[in-house]
Amino acid sequence: MLDYFGLNDHVVLKKKHACGGNEWVIVRVGCDIKIKCVQCNRIIMLDRQDFLKSAKKLIKTEHEKE
């Protein structure tokens, strides 16, 4: 379970997307979380509890330097 996440952070969910990708970018944060698949750019919206249940780990935050 994630402790902290923010806008433009990259996360991995427990289940893969239909396209086969498993990396997502957080696009909107509120009571609902909107995430975008990095591989196919499909956007889905989950309520916060469902997102926290299905989030596996945080890959990269916006504040990290590449």
PDB file with SEQRES, HELIX, SHEET and CRYST1 records, atoms N, CA, C and O in Angstrom:
SEQRES   1 A   66  MET LEU ASP TYR PHE GLY LEU ASN ASP HIS VAL VAL LEU          
SEQRES   2 A   66  LYS LYS LYS HIS ALA CYS GLY GLY ASN GLU TRP VAL ILE          
SEQRES   3 A   66  VAL ARG VAL GLY CYS ASP ILE LYS ILE LYS CYS VAL GLN          
SEQRES   4 A   66  CYS ASN ARG ILE ILE MET LEU ASP ARG GLN ASP PHE LEU          
SEQRES   5 A   66  LYS SER ALA LYS LYS LEU ILE LYS THR GLU HIS GLU LYS          
SEQRES   6 A   66  GLU                                                          
HELIX    1 AA1 ARG A   48  SER A   54  1                                   7    
SHEET    1 AA1 5 ILE A  43  ASP A  47  0                                        
SHEET    2 AA1 5 ASP A  32  CYS A  37 -1                                        
SHEET    3 AA1 5 GLU A  23  VAL A  29 -1                                        
SHEET    4 AA1 5 HIS A  10  LEU A  13 -1                                        
SHEET    5 AA1 5 ALA A  55  LYS A  60 -1                                        
CRYST1    1.000    1.000    1.000  90.00  90.00  90.00 P 1           1          
ATOM      1  N   MET A   1       0.842  -1.186   0.000  1.00  0.00           N  
ATOM      2  CA  MET A   1       0.000   0.000   0.000  1.00  0.00           C  
ATOM      3  C   MET A   1       0.884   1.244   0.000  1.00  0.00           C  
ATOM      4  O   MET A   1       1.928   1.277   0.650  1.00  0.00           O  
ATOM      5  N   LEU A   2       0.455   2.254  -0.730  1.00  0.00           N  
ATOM      6  CA  LEU A   2       1.228   3.484  -0.824  1.00  0.00           C  
ATOM      7  C   LEU A   2       0.945   4.399   0.359  1.00  0.00           C  
ATOM      8  O   LEU A   2      -0.200   4.533   0.791  1.00  0.00           O  
ATOM      9  N   ASP A   3       1.989   5.023   0.875  1.00  0.00           N  
ATOM     10  CA  ASP A   3       1.810   6.007   1.943  1.00  0.00           C  
ATOM     11  C   ASP A   3       1.593   7.391   1.363  1.00  0.00           C  
ATOM     12  O   ASP A   3       0.744   8.145   1.839  1.00  0.00           O  
ATOM     13  N   TYR A   4       2.362   7.726   0.332  1.00  0.00           N  
ATOM     14  CA  TYR A   4       2.277   9.050  -0.262  1.00  0.00           C  
ATOM     15  C   TYR A   4       2.363   8.923  -1.777  1.00  0.00           C  
ATOM     16  O   TYR A   4       3.177   8.158  -2.296  1.00  0.00           O  
ATOM     17  N   PHE A   5       1.538   9.660  -2.472  1.00  0.00           N  
ATOM     18  CA  PHE A   5       1.614   9.731  -3.919  1.00  0.00           C  
ATOM     19  C   PHE A   5       1.106  11.097  -4.332  1.00  0.00           C  
ATOM     20  O   PHE A   5       0.344  11.734  -3.605  1.00  0.00           O  
ATOM     21  N   GLY A   6       1.530  11.538  -5.493  1.00  0.00           N  
ATOM     22  CA  GLY A   6       1.135  12.855  -5.960  1.00  0.00           C  
ATOM     23  C   GLY A   6       0.971  12.875  -7.472  1.00  0.00           C  
ATOM     24  O   GLY A   6       1.103  11.854  -8.147  1.00  0.00           O  
ATOM     25  N   LEU A   7       0.687  14.041  -7.972  1.00  0.00           N  
ATOM     26  CA  LEU A   7       0.476  14.243  -9.394  1.00  0.00           C  
ATOM     27  C   LEU A   7       1.736  13.893 -10.177  1.00  0.00           C  
ATOM     28  O   LEU A   7       2.844  14.212  -9.746  1.00  0.00           O  
ATOM     29  N   ASN A   8       1.573  13.245 -11.316  1.00  0.00           N  
ATOM     30  CA  ASN A   8       2.647  12.847 -12.233  1.00  0.00           C  
ATOM     31  C   ASN A   8       3.594  11.792 -11.669  1.00  0.00           C  
ATOM     32  O   ASN A   8       4.676  11.589 -12.220  1.00  0.00           O  
ATOM     33  N   ASP A   9       3.217  11.115 -10.585  1.00  0.00           N  
ATOM     34  CA  ASP A   9       4.007   9.998 -10.087  1.00  0.00           C  
ATOM     35  C   ASP A   9       3.696   8.754 -10.920  1.00  0.00           C  
ATOM     36  O   ASP A   9       2.581   8.604 -11.418  1.00  0.00           O  
ATOM     37  N   HIS A  10       4.669   7.873 -11.071  1.00  0.00           N  
ATOM     38  CA  HIS A  10       4.491   6.620 -11.801  1.00  0.00           C  
ATOM     39  C   HIS A  10       4.276   5.504 -10.791  1.00  0.00           C  
ATOM     40  O   HIS A  10       5.049   5.359  -9.844  1.00  0.00           O  
ATOM     41  N   VAL A  11       3.228   4.715 -10.992  1.00  0.00           N  
ATOM     42  CA  VAL A  11       2.908   3.621 -10.079  1.00  0.00           C  
ATOM     43  C   VAL A  11       2.707   2.324 -10.865  1.00  0.00           C  
ATOM     44  O   VAL A  11       2.445   2.338 -12.068  1.00  0.00           O  
ATOM     45  N   VAL A  12       2.838   1.202 -10.150  1.00  0.00           N  
ATOM     46  CA  VAL A  12       2.546  -0.117 -10.708  1.00  0.00           C  
ATOM     47  C   VAL A  12       1.341  -0.651  -9.951  1.00  0.00           C  
ATOM     48  O   VAL A  12       1.311  -0.620  -8.720  1.00  0.00           O  
ATOM     49  N   LEU A  13       0.340  -1.144 -10.691  1.00  0.00           N  
ATOM     50  CA  LEU A  13      -0.828  -1.745 -10.074  1.00  0.00           C  
ATOM     51  C   LEU A  13      -0.653  -3.260 -10.022  1.00  0.00           C  
ATOM     52  O   LEU A  13       0.197  -3.815 -10.719  1.00  0.00           O  
ATOM     53  N   LYS A  14      -1.457  -3.928  -9.196  1.00  0.00           N  
ATOM     54  CA  LYS A  14      -1.351  -5.380  -9.048  1.00  0.00           C  
ATOM     55  C   LYS A  14      -1.711  -6.107 -10.339  1.00  0.00           C  
ATOM     56  O   LYS A  14      -1.064  -7.094 -10.691  1.00  0.00           O  
ATOM     57  N   LYS A  15      -2.737  -5.632 -11.051  1.00  0.00           N  
ATOM     58  CA  LYS A  15      -3.144  -6.265 -12.309  1.00  0.00           C  
ATOM     59  C   LYS A  15      -2.609  -5.461 -13.490  1.00  0.00           C  
ATOM     60  O   LYS A  15      -2.523  -4.235 -13.432  1.00  0.00           O  
ATOM     61  N   LYS A  16      -2.256  -6.159 -14.547  1.00  0.00           N  
ATOM     62  CA  LYS A  16      -1.819  -5.485 -15.770  1.00  0.00           C  
ATOM     63  C   LYS A  16      -3.029  -4.937 -16.518  1.00  0.00           C  
ATOM     64  O   LYS A  16      -4.152  -5.413 -16.350  1.00  0.00           O  
ATOM     65  N   HIS A  17      -2.778  -3.937 -17.338  1.00  0.00           N  
ATOM     66  CA  HIS A  17      -3.809  -3.381 -18.200  1.00  0.00           C  
ATOM     67  C   HIS A  17      -4.030  -4.331 -19.377  1.00  0.00           C  
ATOM     68  O   HIS A  17      -3.192  -5.193 -19.640  1.00  0.00           O  
ATOM     69  N   ALA A  18      -5.130  -4.182 -20.073  1.00  0.00           N  
ATOM     70  CA  ALA A  18      -5.448  -5.048 -21.205  1.00  0.00           C  
ATOM     71  C   ALA A  18      -4.393  -4.978 -22.315  1.00  0.00           C  
ATOM     72  O   ALA A  18      -4.207  -5.945 -23.053  1.00  0.00           O  
ATOM     73  N   CYS A  19      -3.710  -3.848 -22.435  1.00  0.00           N  
ATOM     74  CA  CYS A  19      -2.677  -3.697 -23.463  1.00  0.00           C  
ATOM     75  C   CYS A  19      -1.378  -4.399 -23.067  1.00  0.00           C  
ATOM     76  O   CYS A  19      -0.484  -4.558 -23.898  1.00  0.00           O  
ATOM     77  N   GLY A  20      -1.269  -4.817 -21.813  1.00  0.00           N  
ATOM     78  CA  GLY A  20      -0.077  -5.501 -21.350  1.00  0.00           C  
ATOM     79  C   GLY A  20       0.837  -4.638 -20.508  1.00  0.00           C  
ATOM     80  O   GLY A  20       1.788  -5.142 -19.910  1.00  0.00           O  
ATOM     81  N   GLY A  21       0.565  -3.348 -20.453  1.00  0.00           N  
ATOM     82  CA  GLY A  21       1.393  -2.444 -19.656  1.00  0.00           C  
ATOM     83  C   GLY A  21       1.019  -2.496 -18.186  1.00  0.00           C  
ATOM     84  O   GLY A  21      -0.125  -2.786 -17.836  1.00  0.00           O  
ATOM     85  N   ASN A  22       1.995  -2.213 -17.327  1.00  0.00           N  
ATOM     86  CA  ASN A  22       1.691  -2.194 -15.902  1.00  0.00           C  
ATOM     87  C   ASN A  22       2.141  -0.906 -15.225  1.00  0.00           C  
ATOM     88  O   ASN A  22       2.043  -0.787 -14.003  1.00  0.00           O  
ATOM     89  N   GLU A  23       2.632   0.057 -15.995  1.00  0.00           N  
ATOM     90  CA  GLU A  23       3.064   1.336 -15.438  1.00  0.00           C  
ATOM     91  C   GLU A  23       2.008   2.400 -15.737  1.00  0.00           C  
ATOM     92  O   GLU A  23       1.528   2.516 -16.865  1.00  0.00           O  
ATOM     93  N   TRP A  24       1.659   3.163 -14.724  1.00  0.00           N  
ATOM     94  CA  TRP A  24       0.617   4.183 -14.828  1.00  0.00           C  
ATOM     95  C   TRP A  24       1.147   5.512 -14.303  1.00  0.00           C  
ATOM     96  O   TRP A  24       2.013   5.538 -13.429  1.00  0.00           O  
ATOM     97  N   VAL A  25       0.624   6.614 -14.837  1.00  0.00           N  
ATOM     98  CA  VAL A  25       0.957   7.954 -14.377  1.00  0.00           C  
ATOM     99  C   VAL A  25      -0.289   8.542 -13.731  1.00  0.00           C  
ATOM    100  O   VAL A  25      -1.380   8.462 -14.296  1.00  0.00           O  
ATOM    101  N   ILE A  26      -0.135   9.129 -12.553  1.00  0.00           N  
ATOM    102  CA  ILE A  26      -1.262   9.755 -11.870  1.00  0.00           C  
ATOM    103  C   ILE A  26      -1.516  11.117 -12.515  1.00  0.00           C  
ATOM    104  O   ILE A  26      -0.639  11.981 -12.541  1.00  0.00           O  
ATOM    105  N   VAL A  27      -2.735  11.293 -13.036  1.00  0.00           N  
ATOM    106  CA  VAL A  27      -3.092  12.507 -13.761  1.00  0.00           C  
ATOM    107  C   VAL A  27      -3.917  13.448 -12.886  1.00  0.00           C  
ATOM    108  O   VAL A  27      -3.809  14.667 -13.023  1.00  0.00           O  
ATOM    109  N   ARG A  28      -4.736  12.904 -11.995  1.00  0.00           N  
ATOM    110  CA  ARG A  28      -5.606  13.719 -11.142  1.00  0.00           C  
ATOM    111  C   ARG A  28      -5.680  13.074  -9.771  1.00  0.00           C  
ATOM    112  O   ARG A  28      -5.801  11.854  -9.650  1.00  0.00           O  
ATOM    113  N   VAL A  29      -5.605  13.909  -8.733  1.00  0.00           N  
ATOM    114  CA  VAL A  29      -5.696  13.423  -7.361  1.00  0.00           C  
ATOM    115  C   VAL A  29      -6.813  14.180  -6.664  1.00  0.00           C  
ATOM    116  O   VAL A  29      -6.880  15.407  -6.728  1.00  0.00           O  
ATOM    117  N   GLY A  30      -7.683  13.446  -6.002  1.00  0.00           N  
ATOM    118  CA  GLY A  30      -8.793  14.008  -5.239  1.00  0.00           C  
ATOM    119  C   GLY A  30      -9.464  12.857  -4.527  1.00  0.00           C  
ATOM    120  O   GLY A  30      -8.789  11.923  -4.095  1.00  0.00           O  
ATOM    121  N   CYS A  31     -10.794  12.904  -4.394  1.00  0.00           N  
ATOM    122  CA  CYS A  31     -11.447  11.714  -3.829  1.00  0.00           C  
ATOM    123  C   CYS A  31     -11.437  10.601  -4.862  1.00  0.00           C  
ATOM    124  O   CYS A  31     -11.553   9.431  -4.498  1.00  0.00           O  
ATOM    125  N   ASP A  32     -11.301  10.933  -6.141  1.00  0.00           N  
ATOM    126  CA  ASP A  32     -11.076   9.955  -7.198  1.00  0.00           C  
ATOM    127  C   ASP A  32      -9.662  10.154  -7.721  1.00  0.00           C  
ATOM    128  O   ASP A  32      -9.145  11.271  -7.727  1.00  0.00           O  
ATOM    129  N   ILE A  33      -9.042   9.068  -8.157  1.00  0.00           N  
ATOM    130  CA  ILE A  33      -7.696   9.118  -8.719  1.00  0.00           C  
ATOM    131  C   ILE A  33      -7.801   8.765 -10.195  1.00  0.00           C  
ATOM    132  O   ILE A  33      -8.321   7.708 -10.553  1.00  0.00           O  
ATOM    133  N   LYS A  34      -7.310   9.647 -11.042  1.00  0.00           N  
ATOM    134  CA  LYS A  34      -7.303   9.387 -12.481  1.00  0.00           C  
ATOM    135  C   LYS A  34      -5.887   9.013 -12.871  1.00  0.00           C  
ATOM    136  O   LYS A  34      -4.937   9.739 -12.579  1.00  0.00           O  
ATOM    137  N   ILE A  35      -5.751   7.859 -13.541  1.00  0.00           N  
ATOM    138  CA  ILE A  35      -4.435   7.386 -13.948  1.00  0.00           C  
ATOM    139  C   ILE A  35      -4.424   7.095 -15.448  1.00  0.00           C  
ATOM    140  O   ILE A  35      -5.449   6.754 -16.039  1.00  0.00           O  
ATOM    141  N   LYS A  36      -3.231   7.239 -16.052  1.00  0.00           N  
ATOM    142  CA  LYS A  36      -3.076   7.035 -17.489  1.00  0.00           C  
ATOM    143  C   LYS A  36      -2.030   5.955 -17.720  1.00  0.00           C  
ATOM    144  O   LYS A  36      -0.946   5.991 -17.139  1.00  0.00           O  
ATOM    145  N   CYS A  37      -2.365   4.994 -18.575  1.00  0.00           N  
ATOM    146  CA  CYS A  37      -1.436   3.925 -18.928  1.00  0.00           C  
ATOM    147  C   CYS A  37      -0.287   4.519 -19.741  1.00  0.00           C  
ATOM    148  O   CYS A  37      -0.518   5.271 -20.688  1.00  0.00           O  
ATOM    149  N   VAL A  38       0.936   4.185 -19.377  1.00  0.00           N  
ATOM    150  CA  VAL A  38       2.109   4.722 -20.072  1.00  0.00           C  
ATOM    151  C   VAL A  38       2.227   4.117 -21.464  1.00  0.00           C  
ATOM    152  O   VAL A  38       2.687   4.784 -22.391  1.00  0.00           O  
ATOM    153  N   GLN A  39       1.817   2.863 -21.621  1.00  0.00           N  
ATOM    154  CA  GLN A  39       1.984   2.164 -22.891  1.00  0.00           C  
ATOM    155  C   GLN A  39       0.963   2.605 -23.942  1.00  0.00           C  
ATOM    156  O   GLN A  39       1.340   2.884 -25.080  1.00  0.00           O  
ATOM    157  N   CYS A  40      -0.331   2.674 -23.579  1.00  0.00           N  
ATOM    158  CA  CYS A  40      -1.365   2.955 -24.594  1.00  0.00           C  
ATOM    159  C   CYS A  40      -2.082   4.291 -24.383  1.00  0.00           C  
ATOM    160  O   CYS A  40      -2.940   4.652 -25.188  1.00  0.00           O  
ATOM    161  N   ASN A  41      -1.750   5.030 -23.323  1.00  0.00           N  
ATOM    162  CA  ASN A  41      -2.331   6.339 -23.010  1.00  0.00           C  
ATOM    163  C   ASN A  41      -3.825   6.312 -22.698  1.00  0.00           C  
ATOM    164  O   ASN A  41      -4.486   7.348 -22.770  1.00  0.00           O  
ATOM    165  N   ARG A  42      -4.362   5.154 -22.356  1.00  0.00           N  
ATOM    166  CA  ARG A  42      -5.764   5.058 -21.936  1.00  0.00           C  
ATOM    167  C   ARG A  42      -5.876   5.602 -20.519  1.00  0.00           C  
ATOM    168  O   ARG A  42      -5.010   5.341 -19.684  1.00  0.00           O  
ATOM    169  N   ILE A  43      -6.937   6.355 -20.242  1.00  0.00           N  
ATOM    170  CA  ILE A  43      -7.140   6.954 -18.925  1.00  0.00           C  
ATOM    171  C   ILE A  43      -8.300   6.258 -18.230  1.00  0.00           C  
ATOM    172  O   ILE A  43      -9.358   6.045 -18.823  1.00  0.00           O  
ATOM    173  N   ILE A  44      -8.086   5.901 -16.948  1.00  0.00           N  
ATOM    174  CA  ILE A  44      -9.161   5.337 -16.137  1.00  0.00           C  
ATOM    175  C   ILE A  44      -9.247   6.118 -14.832  1.00  0.00           C  
ATOM    176  O   ILE A  44      -8.287   6.768 -14.417  1.00  0.00           O  
ATOM    177  N   MET A  45     -10.409   6.044 -14.192  1.00  0.00           N  
ATOM    178  CA  MET A  45     -10.607   6.724 -12.928  1.00  0.00           C  
ATOM    179  C   MET A  45     -11.034   5.700 -11.881  1.00  0.00           C  
ATOM    180  O   MET A  45     -11.944   4.903 -12.112  1.00  0.00           O  
ATOM    181  N   LEU A  46     -10.375   5.731 -10.740  1.00  0.00           N  
ATOM    182  CA  LEU A  46     -10.683   4.848  -9.624  1.00  0.00           C  
ATOM    183  C   LEU A  46     -10.967   5.697  -8.396  1.00  0.00           C  
ATOM    184  O   LEU A  46     -10.391   6.772  -8.236  1.00  0.00           O  
ATOM    185  N   ASP A  47     -11.859   5.216  -7.521  1.00  0.00           N  
ATOM    186  CA  ASP A  47     -11.994   5.955  -6.272  1.00  0.00           C  
ATOM    187  C   ASP A  47     -10.757   5.651  -5.420  1.00  0.00           C  
ATOM    188  O   ASP A  47     -10.065   4.657  -5.641  1.00  0.00           O  
ATOM    189  N   ARG A  48     -10.499   6.509  -4.462  1.00  0.00           N  
ATOM    190  CA  ARG A  48      -9.252   6.465  -3.704  1.00  0.00           C  
ATOM    191  C   ARG A  48      -9.021   5.112  -3.023  1.00  0.00           C  
ATOM    192  O   ARG A  48      -7.900   4.604  -3.042  1.00  0.00           O  
ATOM    193  N   GLN A  49     -10.047   4.528  -2.429  1.00  0.00           N  
ATOM    194  CA  GLN A  49      -9.885   3.245  -1.740  1.00  0.00           C  
ATOM    195  C   GLN A  49      -9.512   2.128  -2.711  1.00  0.00           C  
ATOM    196  O   GLN A  49      -8.647   1.307  -2.405  1.00  0.00           O  
ATOM    197  N   ASP A  50     -10.156   2.088  -3.877  1.00  0.00           N  
ATOM    198  CA  ASP A  50      -9.817   1.067  -4.877  1.00  0.00           C  
ATOM    199  C   ASP A  50      -8.391   1.254  -5.383  1.00  0.00           C  
ATOM    200  O   ASP A  50      -7.667   0.281  -5.591  1.00  0.00           O  
ATOM    201  N   PHE A  51      -7.992   2.508  -5.577  1.00  0.00           N  
ATOM    202  CA  PHE A  51      -6.624   2.778  -6.032  1.00  0.00           C  
ATOM    203  C   PHE A  51      -5.608   2.310  -4.997  1.00  0.00           C  
ATOM    204  O   PHE A  51      -4.617   1.668  -5.345  1.00  0.00           O  
ATOM    205  N   LEU A  52      -5.850   2.628  -3.723  1.00  0.00           N  
ATOM    206  CA  LEU A  52      -4.907   2.230  -2.675  1.00  0.00           C  
ATOM    207  C   LEU A  52      -4.825   0.711  -2.532  1.00  0.00           C  
ATOM    208  O   LEU A  52      -3.761   0.173  -2.224  1.00  0.00           O  
ATOM    209  N   LYS A  53      -5.946   0.018  -2.754  1.00  0.00           N  
ATOM    210  CA  LYS A  53      -5.946  -1.442  -2.693  1.00  0.00           C  
ATOM    211  C   LYS A  53      -5.160  -2.056  -3.845  1.00  0.00           C  
ATOM    212  O   LYS A  53      -4.443  -3.040  -3.661  1.00  0.00           O  
ATOM    213  N   SER A  54      -5.298  -1.468  -5.041  1.00  0.00           N  
ATOM    214  CA  SER A  54      -4.691  -2.082  -6.226  1.00  0.00           C  
ATOM    215  C   SER A  54      -3.282  -1.578  -6.516  1.00  0.00           C  
ATOM    216  O   SER A  54      -2.600  -2.155  -7.362  1.00  0.00           O  
ATOM    217  N   ALA A  55      -2.819  -0.522  -5.845  1.00  0.00           N  
ATOM    218  CA  ALA A  55      -1.471  -0.009  -6.081  1.00  0.00           C  
ATOM    219  C   ALA A  55      -0.440  -0.923  -5.443  1.00  0.00           C  
ATOM    220  O   ALA A  55      -0.556  -1.290  -4.274  1.00  0.00           O  
ATOM    221  N   LYS A  56       0.562  -1.284  -6.216  1.00  0.00           N  
ATOM    222  CA  LYS A  56       1.595  -2.198  -5.733  1.00  0.00           C  
ATOM    223  C   LYS A  56       2.809  -1.425  -5.218  1.00  0.00           C  
ATOM    224  O   LYS A  56       3.256  -1.645  -4.092  1.00  0.00           O  
ATOM    225  N   LYS A  57       3.340  -0.519  -6.044  1.00  0.00           N  
ATOM    226  CA  LYS A  57       4.497   0.260  -5.613  1.00  0.00           C  
ATOM    227  C   LYS A  57       4.617   1.538  -6.432  1.00  0.00           C  
ATOM    228  O   LYS A  57       4.052   1.663  -7.519  1.00  0.00           O  
ATOM    229  N   LEU A  58       5.359   2.464  -5.885  1.00  0.00           N  
ATOM    230  CA  LEU A  58       5.648   3.739  -6.532  1.00  0.00           C  
ATOM    231  C   LEU A  58       6.986   3.597  -7.239  1.00  0.00           C  
ATOM    232  O   LEU A  58       7.998   3.281  -6.614  1.00  0.00           O  
ATOM    233  N   ILE A  59       6.986   3.833  -8.547  1.00  0.00           N  
ATOM    234  CA  ILE A  59       8.220   3.666  -9.328  1.00  0.00           C  
ATOM    235  C   ILE A  59       9.060   4.937  -9.299  1.00  0.00           C  
ATOM    236  O   ILE A  59      10.246   4.910  -8.973  1.00  0.00           O  
ATOM    237  N   LYS A  60       8.422   6.046  -9.644  1.00  0.00           N  
ATOM    238  CA  LYS A  60       9.164   7.288  -9.824  1.00  0.00           C  
ATOM    239  C   LYS A  60       8.265   8.444  -9.435  1.00  0.00           C  
ATOM    240  O   LYS A  60       7.089   8.474  -9.797  1.00  0.00           O  
ATOM    241  N   THR A  61       8.814   9.390  -8.702  1.00  0.00           N  
ATOM    242  CA  THR A  61       8.045  10.575  -8.342  1.00  0.00           C  
ATOM    243  C   THR A  61       8.441  11.731  -9.242  1.00  0.00           C  
ATOM    244  O   THR A  61       9.486  11.698  -9.893  1.00  0.00           O  
ATOM    245  N   GLU A  62       7.606  12.741  -9.272  1.00  0.00           N  
ATOM    246  CA  GLU A  62       7.872  13.903 -10.115  1.00  0.00           C  
ATOM    247  C   GLU A  62       9.125  14.633  -9.671  1.00  0.00           C  
ATOM    248  O   GLU A  62       9.791  15.265 -10.492  1.00  0.00           O  
ATOM    249  N   HIS A  63       9.461  14.559  -8.393  1.00  0.00           N  
ATOM    250  CA  HIS A  63      10.562  15.327  -7.850  1.00  0.00           C  
ATOM    251  C   HIS A  63      11.925  14.679  -8.058  1.00  0.00           C  
ATOM    252  O   HIS A  63      12.956  15.314  -7.834  1.00  0.00           O  
ATOM    253  N   GLU A  64      11.937  13.413  -8.486  1.00  0.00           N  
ATOM    254  CA  GLU A  64      13.207  12.739  -8.736  1.00  0.00           C  
ATOM    255  C   GLU A  64      13.826  13.261 -10.036  1.00  0.00           C  
ATOM    256  O   GLU A  64      13.131  13.501 -11.023  1.00  0.00           O  
ATOM    257  N   LYS A  65      15.118  13.425 -10.010  1.00  0.00           N  
ATOM    258  CA  LYS A  65      15.850  13.843 -11.223  1.00  0.00           C  
ATOM    259  C   LYS A  65      16.154  12.619 -12.046  1.00  0.00           C  
ATOM    260  O   LYS A  65      16.517  11.574 -11.506  1.00  0.00           O  
ATOM    261  N   GLU A  66      16.007  12.740 -13.349  1.00  0.00           N  
ATOM    262  CA  GLU A  66      16.321  11.591 -14.230  1.00  0.00           C  
ATOM    263  C   GLU A  66      17.748  11.667 -14.710  1.00  0.00           C  
ATOM    264  O   GLU A  66      18.196  10.796 -15.456  1.00  0.00           O  
TER     265      GLU A  66                                                      
END                                                                             
